[in-house]
């Protein structure tokens, strides 16, 4: 009922393993830090930790049994400077998170974003979207781009409050 679906992929895309790194890049970008509990040498968790590092996030690693292959990645992270994660309180202190039982949300009005603040590629796509819903395939053919190139821009426009997704694969401008 309440919540958000945030993805570069169209609704209904199956959860294939090769899509996880792109999804986790978004998750690490929305997070204050990345905690790796277990990771082998080629773990996807290490890809996420690397994204977090590139995004300036604090990287935490849980030390595991030294003989476990699933601890190799976490020990490498610790060797490379990750913060040891022993409990939630230490993580909260490191991230300077206020730990109370009550969370207060405030509602702030969304400022209108001027079109001149958009990148040129965003402007071109935004100009093709009106208050009448337009299908993804129509946008792609009108702009001569692929859906993979279009979805991230649509996501940015939607996050900025300029467009919204209607039923199916259609987008329209917000009033």
ChimeraX attribute file (.defattr): number of C-alpha atoms within 10 A of each C-alpha:
attribute: neighborCount
match mode: 1-to-1
recipient: residues
	/A:1	3
	/A:2	3
	/A:3	5
	/A:4	6
	/A:5	6
	/A:6	13
	/A:7	15
	/A:8	20
	/A:9	16
	/A:10	13
	/A:11	11
	/A:12	7
	/A:13	9
	/A:14	9
	/A:15	9
	/A:16	7
	/A:17	8
	/A:18	9
	/A:19	13
	/A:20	14
	/A:21	16
	/A:22	15
	/A:23	16
	/A:24	18
	/A:25	18
	/A:26	16
	/A:27	18
	/A:28	22
	/A:29	18
	/A:30	12
	/A:31	12
	/A:32	17
	/A:33	22
	/A:34	23
	/A:35	21
	/A:36	22
	/A:37	16
	/A:38	20
	/A:39	23
	/A:40	17
	/A:41	15
	/A:42	11
	/A:43	14
	/A:44	16
	/A:45	22
	/A:46	21
	/A:47	16
	/A:48	25
	/A:49	25
	/A:50	18
	/A:51	21
	/A:52	25
	/A:53	17
	/A:54	12
	/A:55	16
	/A:56	13
	/A:57	19
	/A:58	18
	/A:59	22
	/A:60	23
	/A:61	25
	/A:62	21
	/A:63	19
	/A:64	17
	/A:65	11
	/A:66	10
	/A:67	8
	/A:68	11
	/A:69	14
	/A:70	18
	/A:71	22
	/A:72	21
	/A:73	23
	/A:74	28
	/A:75	23
	/A:76	16
	/A:77	23
	/A:78	18
	/A:79	10
	/A:80	9
	/A:81	12
	/A:82	21
	/A:83	18
	/A:84	19
	/A:85	19
	/A:86	12
	/A:87	9
	/A:88	10
	/A:89	12
	/A:90	13
	/A:91	18
	/A:92	14
	/A:93	11
	/A:94	14
	/A:95	13
	/A:96	10
	/A:97	11
	/A:98	9
	/A:99	11
	/A:100	6
	/A:101	6
	/A:102	6
	/A:103	8
	/A:104	5
	/A:105	6
	/A:106	6
	/A:107	5
	/A:108	6
	/A:109	6
	/A:110	8
	/A:111	8
	/A:112	9
	/A:113	12
	/A:114	8
	/A:115	13
	/A:116	8
	/A:117	9
	/A:118	15
	/A:119	10
	/A:120	11
	/A:121	10
	/A:122	17
	/A:123	15
	/A:124	12
	/A:125	17
	/A:126	19
	/A:127	10
	/A:128	14
	/A:129	19
	/A:130	14
	/A:131	12
	/A:132	11
	/A:133	17
	/A:134	18
	/A:135	16
	/A:136	19
	/A:137	15
	/A:138	12
	/A:139	19
	/A:140	16
	/A:141	11
	/A:142	11
	/A:143	13
	/A:144	10
	/A:145	12
	/A:146	13
	/A:147	17
	/A:148	12
	/A:149	11
	/A:150	20
	/A:151	16
	/A:152	15
	/A:153	18
	/A:154	22
	/A:155	18
	/A:156	15
	/A:157	20
	/A:158	18
	/A:159	12
	/A:160	15
	/A:161	16
	/A:162	19
	/A:163	22
	/A:164	19
	/A:165	17
	/A:166	13
	/A:167	9
	/A:168	11
	/A:169	13
	/A:170	17
	/A:171	22
	/A:172	20
	/A:173	20
	/A:174	14
	/A:175	8
